Amino acid sequence: MVEALYQLADMQRPAKVSELEGLTRGVFADFTKLKYWDLIKTIPDSEKWEVTDKGKEFLFHEGEIEKYRFIFNNTIQPTPEGMKNPLIKVTNISHEFISRQIVRRHSYPVGQEKQKTFF
């Protein structure tokens, strides 16, 4: 899901989930769950999403989120008693899943100026 969050942030505008490239079915289906960590939010009266300030902090390695969220009836529930729920940073997540498309988008030939992007 972090790959999708990177893509949405890189677009620098609200977008529909269907506009994100190369997502697996699971990531596509789970993307909107990022709202429970306040990493993304919907644009009222549209099907578009945007990255929140907290989401940007997380991507820039400045913020932490709880590893797990417990949801019942679309409402965040407290962590069950006795269960550990560590805080994680984006650096704690394996980046093996980040697609070649993202790498290509942020690569540029030696000697050329890097294009301005979110990163």
mmCIF file of the C-alpha atoms, coordinates in Angstrom:
data_MODEL
# 
_entry.id   MODEL 
# 
loop_
_atom_site.group_PDB 
_atom_site.id 
_atom_site.type_symbol 
_atom_site.label_atom_id 
_atom_site.label_alt_id 
_atom_site.label_comp_id 
_atom_site.label_asym_id 
_atom_site.label_entity_id 
_atom_site.label_seq_id 
_atom_site.pdbx_PDB_ins_code 
_atom_site.Cartn_x 
_atom_site.Cartn_y 
_atom_site.Cartn_z 
_atom_site.occupancy 
_atom_site.B_iso_or_equiv 
_atom_site.pdbx_formal_charge 
_atom_site.auth_seq_id 
_atom_site.auth_comp_id 
_atom_site.auth_asym_id 
_atom_site.auth_atom_id 
_atom_site.pdbx_PDB_model_num 
ATOM 1   C CA . MET A 1 1   ? 0.000   0.000  0.000   1.00 0.00 ? 1   MET A CA 1 
ATOM 2   C CA . VAL A 1 2   ? 2.940   2.323  0.528   1.00 0.00 ? 2   VAL A CA 1 
ATOM 3   C CA . GLU A 1 3   ? 3.657   2.161  -3.206  1.00 0.00 ? 3   GLU A CA 1 
ATOM 4   C CA . ALA A 1 4   ? 0.156   3.481  -3.889  1.00 0.00 ? 4   ALA A CA 1 
ATOM 5   C CA . LEU A 1 5   ? 0.668   6.213  -1.295  1.00 0.00 ? 5   LEU A CA 1 
ATOM 6   C CA . TYR A 1 6   ? 3.940   7.210  -3.002  1.00 0.00 ? 6   TYR A CA 1 
ATOM 7   C CA . GLN A 1 7   ? 2.192   7.341  -6.384  1.00 0.00 ? 7   GLN A CA 1 
ATOM 8   C CA . LEU A 1 8   ? -0.667  9.469  -5.103  1.00 0.00 ? 8   LEU A CA 1 
ATOM 9   C CA . ALA A 1 9   ? 1.755   11.874 -3.420  1.00 0.00 ? 9   ALA A CA 1 
ATOM 10  C CA . ASP A 1 10  ? 3.870   12.058 -6.561  1.00 0.00 ? 10  ASP A CA 1 
ATOM 11  C CA . MET A 1 11  ? 0.832   13.064 -8.638  1.00 0.00 ? 11  MET A CA 1 
ATOM 12  C CA . GLN A 1 12  ? 0.608   16.234 -6.519  1.00 0.00 ? 12  GLN A CA 1 
ATOM 13  C CA . ARG A 1 13  ? -3.137  16.368 -7.030  1.00 0.00 ? 13  ARG A CA 1 
ATOM 14  C CA . PRO A 1 14  ? -6.214  14.458 -5.894  1.00 0.00 ? 14  PRO A CA 1 
ATOM 15  C CA . ALA A 1 15  ? -6.781  11.309 -7.941  1.00 0.00 ? 15  ALA A CA 1 
ATOM 16  C CA . LYS A 1 16  ? -9.000  8.271  -8.256  1.00 0.00 ? 16  LYS A CA 1 
ATOM 17  C CA . VAL A 1 17  ? -7.556  4.938  -7.141  1.00 0.00 ? 17  VAL A CA 1 
ATOM 18  C CA . SER A 1 18  ? -7.992  3.724  -10.731 1.00 0.00 ? 18  SER A CA 1 
ATOM 19  C CA . GLU A 1 19  ? -5.417  6.319  -11.867 1.00 0.00 ? 19  GLU A CA 1 
ATOM 20  C CA . LEU A 1 20  ? -2.638  4.677  -9.853  1.00 0.00 ? 20  LEU A CA 1 
ATOM 21  C CA . GLU A 1 21  ? -0.409  2.417  -11.954 1.00 0.00 ? 21  GLU A CA 1 
ATOM 22  C CA . GLY A 1 22  ? 0.585   -1.212 -11.569 1.00 0.00 ? 22  GLY A CA 1 
ATOM 23  C CA . LEU A 1 23  ? -1.224  -1.992 -8.326  1.00 0.00 ? 23  LEU A CA 1 
ATOM 24  C CA . THR A 1 24  ? -2.010  -5.590 -7.472  1.00 0.00 ? 24  THR A CA 1 
ATOM 25  C CA . ARG A 1 25  ? -5.662  -6.432 -6.824  1.00 0.00 ? 25  ARG A CA 1 
ATOM 26  C CA . GLY A 1 26  ? -4.978  -6.627 -3.109  1.00 0.00 ? 26  GLY A CA 1 
ATOM 27  C CA . VAL A 1 27  ? -3.333  -3.212 -2.918  1.00 0.00 ? 27  VAL A CA 1 
ATOM 28  C CA . PHE A 1 28  ? -6.033  -1.715 -5.139  1.00 0.00 ? 28  PHE A CA 1 
ATOM 29  C CA . ALA A 1 29  ? -8.727  -3.101 -2.825  1.00 0.00 ? 29  ALA A CA 1 
ATOM 30  C CA . ASP A 1 30  ? -6.923  -2.118 0.385   1.00 0.00 ? 30  ASP A CA 1 
ATOM 31  C CA . PHE A 1 31  ? -5.754  1.363  -0.631  1.00 0.00 ? 31  PHE A CA 1 
ATOM 32  C CA . THR A 1 32  ? -8.673  3.217  0.932   1.00 0.00 ? 32  THR A CA 1 
ATOM 33  C CA . LYS A 1 33  ? -7.869  1.608  4.297   1.00 0.00 ? 33  LYS A CA 1 
ATOM 34  C CA . LEU A 1 34  ? -5.007  4.106  4.571   1.00 0.00 ? 34  LEU A CA 1 
ATOM 35  C CA . LYS A 1 35  ? -7.677  6.588  5.683   1.00 0.00 ? 35  LYS A CA 1 
ATOM 36  C CA . TYR A 1 36  ? -7.780  4.825  9.057   1.00 0.00 ? 36  TYR A CA 1 
ATOM 37  C CA . TRP A 1 37  ? -4.204  5.962  9.719   1.00 0.00 ? 37  TRP A CA 1 
ATOM 38  C CA . ASP A 1 38  ? -5.066  9.478  8.456   1.00 0.00 ? 38  ASP A CA 1 
ATOM 39  C CA . LEU A 1 39  ? -2.571  9.067  5.594   1.00 0.00 ? 39  LEU A CA 1 
ATOM 40  C CA . ILE A 1 40  ? -5.150  9.851  2.888   1.00 0.00 ? 40  ILE A CA 1 
ATOM 41  C CA . LYS A 1 41  ? -8.503  11.613 2.753   1.00 0.00 ? 41  LYS A CA 1 
ATOM 42  C CA . THR A 1 42  ? -11.368 11.824 0.299   1.00 0.00 ? 42  THR A CA 1 
ATOM 43  C CA . ILE A 1 43  ? -12.269 14.892 -1.659  1.00 0.00 ? 43  ILE A CA 1 
ATOM 44  C CA . PRO A 1 44  ? -15.910 15.691 -0.856  1.00 0.00 ? 44  PRO A CA 1 
ATOM 45  C CA . ASP A 1 45  ? -18.445 14.888 -3.593  1.00 0.00 ? 45  ASP A CA 1 
ATOM 46  C CA . SER A 1 46  ? -15.899 12.978 -5.682  1.00 0.00 ? 46  SER A CA 1 
ATOM 47  C CA . GLU A 1 47  ? -14.226 9.592  -5.921  1.00 0.00 ? 47  GLU A CA 1 
ATOM 48  C CA . LYS A 1 48  ? -10.809 11.212 -5.512  1.00 0.00 ? 48  LYS A CA 1 
ATOM 49  C CA . TRP A 1 49  ? -8.271  10.871 -2.733  1.00 0.00 ? 49  TRP A CA 1 
ATOM 50  C CA . GLU A 1 50  ? -5.332  12.990 -1.625  1.00 0.00 ? 50  GLU A CA 1 
ATOM 51  C CA . VAL A 1 51  ? -2.400  12.497 0.722   1.00 0.00 ? 51  VAL A CA 1 
ATOM 52  C CA . THR A 1 52  ? -2.784  14.231 4.079   1.00 0.00 ? 52  THR A CA 1 
ATOM 53  C CA . ASP A 1 53  ? -0.056  16.186 5.850   1.00 0.00 ? 53  ASP A CA 1 
ATOM 54  C CA . LYS A 1 54  ? 0.413   13.172 8.127   1.00 0.00 ? 54  LYS A CA 1 
ATOM 55  C CA . GLY A 1 55  ? 0.778   10.972 5.030   1.00 0.00 ? 55  GLY A CA 1 
ATOM 56  C CA . LYS A 1 56  ? 3.452   13.276 3.632   1.00 0.00 ? 56  LYS A CA 1 
ATOM 57  C CA . GLU A 1 57  ? 5.319   13.270 6.956   1.00 0.00 ? 57  GLU A CA 1 
ATOM 58  C CA . PHE A 1 58  ? 5.210   9.471  6.949   1.00 0.00 ? 58  PHE A CA 1 
ATOM 59  C CA . LEU A 1 59  ? 6.578   9.298  3.400   1.00 0.00 ? 59  LEU A CA 1 
ATOM 60  C CA . PHE A 1 60  ? 9.332   11.804 4.217   1.00 0.00 ? 60  PHE A CA 1 
ATOM 61  C CA . HIS A 1 61  ? 10.448  9.622  7.154   1.00 0.00 ? 61  HIS A CA 1 
ATOM 62  C CA . GLU A 1 62  ? 9.337   12.249 9.666   1.00 0.00 ? 62  GLU A CA 1 
ATOM 63  C CA . GLY A 1 63  ? 6.249   10.530 11.034  1.00 0.00 ? 63  GLY A CA 1 
ATOM 64  C CA . GLU A 1 64  ? 5.280   7.252  12.646  1.00 0.00 ? 64  GLU A CA 1 
ATOM 65  C CA . ILE A 1 65  ? 2.018   5.331  12.595  1.00 0.00 ? 65  ILE A CA 1 
ATOM 66  C CA . GLU A 1 66  ? 0.679   2.421  14.595  1.00 0.00 ? 66  GLU A CA 1 
ATOM 67  C CA . LYS A 1 67  ? 1.341   -0.854 12.799  1.00 0.00 ? 67  LYS A CA 1 
ATOM 68  C CA . TYR A 1 68  ? -2.229  -2.111 13.252  1.00 0.00 ? 68  TYR A CA 1 
ATOM 69  C CA . ARG A 1 69  ? -5.680  -0.513 13.160  1.00 0.00 ? 69  ARG A CA 1 
ATOM 70  C CA . PHE A 1 70  ? -8.727  -2.251 14.542  1.00 0.00 ? 70  PHE A CA 1 
ATOM 71  C CA . ILE A 1 71  ? -11.920 -1.288 12.738  1.00 0.00 ? 71  ILE A CA 1 
ATOM 72  C CA . PHE A 1 72  ? -15.533 -2.135 13.567  1.00 0.00 ? 72  PHE A CA 1 
ATOM 73  C CA . ASN A 1 73  ? -18.459 -0.585 11.675  1.00 0.00 ? 73  ASN A CA 1 
ATOM 74  C CA . ASN A 1 74  ? -16.091 1.845  9.933   1.00 0.00 ? 74  ASN A CA 1 
ATOM 75  C CA . THR A 1 75  ? -14.868 3.146  13.310  1.00 0.00 ? 75  THR A CA 1 
ATOM 76  C CA . ILE A 1 76  ? -11.362 2.849  14.758  1.00 0.00 ? 76  ILE A CA 1 
ATOM 77  C CA . GLN A 1 77  ? -11.332 0.758  17.926  1.00 0.00 ? 77  GLN A CA 1 
ATOM 78  C CA . PRO A 1 78  ? -8.704  0.760  20.682  1.00 0.00 ? 78  PRO A CA 1 
ATOM 79  C CA . THR A 1 79  ? -5.898  -1.784 20.519  1.00 0.00 ? 79  THR A CA 1 
ATOM 80  C CA . PRO A 1 80  ? -7.035  -4.923 22.374  1.00 0.00 ? 80  PRO A CA 1 
ATOM 81  C CA . GLU A 1 81  ? -5.692  -5.147 25.897  1.00 0.00 ? 81  GLU A CA 1 
ATOM 82  C CA . GLY A 1 82  ? -2.429  -7.030 26.117  1.00 0.00 ? 82  GLY A CA 1 
ATOM 83  C CA . MET A 1 83  ? -1.639  -6.702 22.398  1.00 0.00 ? 83  MET A CA 1 
ATOM 84  C CA . LYS A 1 84  ? 1.439   -4.822 21.267  1.00 0.00 ? 84  LYS A CA 1 
ATOM 85  C CA . ASN A 1 85  ? 0.900   -2.223 18.549  1.00 0.00 ? 85  ASN A CA 1 
ATOM 86  C CA . PRO A 1 86  ? 4.325   -0.784 17.737  1.00 0.00 ? 86  PRO A CA 1 
ATOM 87  C CA . LEU A 1 87  ? 4.873   2.506  15.969  1.00 0.00 ? 87  LEU A CA 1 
ATOM 88  C CA . ILE A 1 88  ? 6.451   2.103  12.547  1.00 0.00 ? 88  ILE A CA 1 
ATOM 89  C CA . LYS A 1 89  ? 8.157   4.414  10.074  1.00 0.00 ? 89  LYS A CA 1 
ATOM 90  C CA . VAL A 1 90  ? 8.160   4.046  6.324   1.00 0.00 ? 90  VAL A CA 1 
ATOM 91  C CA . THR A 1 91  ? 11.770  2.841  6.655   1.00 0.00 ? 91  THR A CA 1 
ATOM 92  C CA . ASN A 1 92  ? 10.516  -0.201 8.613   1.00 0.00 ? 92  ASN A CA 1 
ATOM 93  C CA . ILE A 1 93  ? 8.597   -1.400 5.560   1.00 0.00 ? 93  ILE A CA 1 
ATOM 94  C CA . SER A 1 94  ? 10.330  -3.543 2.949   1.00 0.00 ? 94  SER A CA 1 
ATOM 95  C CA . HIS A 1 95  ? 10.765  -1.598 -0.276  1.00 0.00 ? 95  HIS A CA 1 
ATOM 96  C CA . GLU A 1 96  ? 11.158  -4.692 -2.468  1.00 0.00 ? 96  GLU A CA 1 
ATOM 97  C CA . PHE A 1 97  ? 7.594   -4.177 -3.651  1.00 0.00 ? 97  PHE A CA 1 
ATOM 98  C CA . ILE A 1 98  ? 8.144   -0.707 -5.094  1.00 0.00 ? 98  ILE A CA 1 
ATOM 99  C CA . SER A 1 99  ? 7.618   -1.075 -8.807  1.00 0.00 ? 99  SER A CA 1 
ATOM 100 C CA . ARG A 1 100 ? 10.130  -0.410 -11.525 1.00 0.00 ? 100 ARG A CA 1 
ATOM 101 C CA . GLN A 1 101 ? 7.743   2.258  -12.825 1.00 0.00 ? 101 GLN A CA 1 
ATOM 102 C CA . ILE A 1 102 ? 8.307   4.340  -9.688  1.00 0.00 ? 102 ILE A CA 1 
ATOM 103 C CA . VAL A 1 103 ? 12.073  3.875  -9.931  1.00 0.00 ? 103 VAL A CA 1 
ATOM 104 C CA . ARG A 1 104 ? 12.033  4.883  -13.612 1.00 0.00 ? 104 ARG A CA 1 
ATOM 105 C CA . ARG A 1 105 ? 9.860   7.899  -12.887 1.00 0.00 ? 105 ARG A CA 1 
ATOM 106 C CA . HIS A 1 106 ? 12.433  9.207  -10.396 1.00 0.00 ? 106 HIS A CA 1 
ATOM 107 C CA . SER A 1 107 ? 15.513  8.330  -12.415 1.00 0.00 ? 107 SER A CA 1 
ATOM 108 C CA . TYR A 1 108 ? 17.237  10.613 -14.870 1.00 0.00 ? 108 TYR A CA 1 
ATOM 109 C CA . PRO A 1 109 ? 20.377  10.360 -16.998 1.00 0.00 ? 109 PRO A CA 1 
ATOM 110 C CA . VAL A 1 110 ? 23.658  11.568 -15.537 1.00 0.00 ? 110 VAL A CA 1 
ATOM 111 C CA . GLY A 1 111 ? 24.245  15.196 -16.498 1.00 0.00 ? 111 GLY A CA 1 
ATOM 112 C CA . GLN A 1 112 ? 20.557  16.060 -16.764 1.00 0.00 ? 112 GLN A CA 1 
ATOM 113 C CA . GLU A 1 113 ? 18.742  18.013 -14.121 1.00 0.00 ? 113 GLU A CA 1 
ATOM 114 C CA . LYS A 1 114 ? 16.305  16.039 -12.018 1.00 0.00 ? 114 LYS A CA 1 
ATOM 115 C CA . GLN A 1 115 ? 12.666  16.867 -12.742 1.00 0.00 ? 115 GLN A CA 1 
ATOM 116 C CA . LYS A 1 116 ? 10.748  18.387 -9.869  1.00 0.00 ? 116 LYS A CA 1 
ATOM 117 C CA . THR A 1 117 ? 8.558   15.758 -8.198  1.00 0.00 ? 117 THR A CA 1 
ATOM 118 C CA . PHE A 1 118 ? 7.111   15.121 -4.770  1.00 0.00 ? 118 PHE A CA 1 
ATOM 119 C CA . PHE A 1 119 ? 10.309  13.386 -3.635  1.00 0.00 ? 119 PHE A CA 1 
# 
